[in-house]
């Protein structure tokens, strides 16, 4: 099993690439790129999260990329503004992006009528493109994908195997969609008629703006009317459900297994953590953070962090949780007080009985 990615460069060459400041030996030979726990001599690694700084004392790596707040370490370090981004640049030296992507139109691809394929479009094996589709320059569609009629896909977009994009969808430039995702499935709309569930037609669209990345097995429902919108630069993790007429603003992050109910509006730069659940027809303000497994039942103001169920301001939720954790001890204390009170009642009754008996004898 390959332990690390192979490279052969002087550390000073790497530092120049990532605009880093070296503290230590600039001439050290870097022969591999690896995580800090697995790294061996010759490897370069990184630390972005401060809680992992103690690992710098344990790693065998020859050099460590750190933030500029780190002034010294037991190993040679390269100080940068963003260690994660800098490390990604180093990895890109040894793993050229998409070197094995499909090229050209595979003979098994099925292309409908009035389809417009710009220069450099690649279609893998068994791709189905229905009528009146437009695909921009340099876009790559991997094998087994379906693109419904009248859909428009921008330039330099990458669609991995077995993605289904339904009819009349709009996808921007430099979008990445991972395997198993379905874009434009019908919104979950039913009306009760004489005790039976009758489907409500979903005739809207989905718009995915530029530079969005959609993870694997994500479902994005088309709107009942108008549009479901994923804003520019937003990143969606695997296994996320985005219902009909949801609006997600620019540069937001939606993490795995989150679910957003219909007609909810998410602002810009919002973070929805893993397994967060949002009811429909609410708004989440710009810059808000919804913690993992939070159940959001009402709108959230901008720049607010919420957690718990029902979701509430995080500081309040922490106090509530602290009280809940103390319940067993509180129960024991109350049980003890009940016993002490019962004992006290018995003593009072005995005392009253004695006084009453003395009074009768008198």
Buried (B, 14 or more C-beta within 10 A) or exposed (E): EEEBBEBEBBBBEBBEEBEBEBBBBBEBEBBBBBBBEBBBEBBBBBBBEEEEBEBBEEBBBBBBBBBEEBEEBEBBBBBBEBBEEBBEBBBEBBEEEEEEEBEEBBEEBEBBEEBEBBEBBBBBEBBBBBEBBBBBBBBBBBBBBBBBBBBBBBBBBBBBBBBBBBBBBBBBBBBBBBBBBBBBBBBBBEEEEEEEEEEBEBEBBBBBBBBBBBBBBBBBBBBBEBBBBBBBBBBBBBBBBBBBBBBBBBBBBBBBBBBBBBBBBBBBBBBBBBBBBBBEEBBBBBBBBBBBBBBBEEBBBBEBBBBBEEBBBBEEBEEEEEEEEEEEEEEEEEEEEEEEEEEEEEEEEEEEEEEEEEEEEE
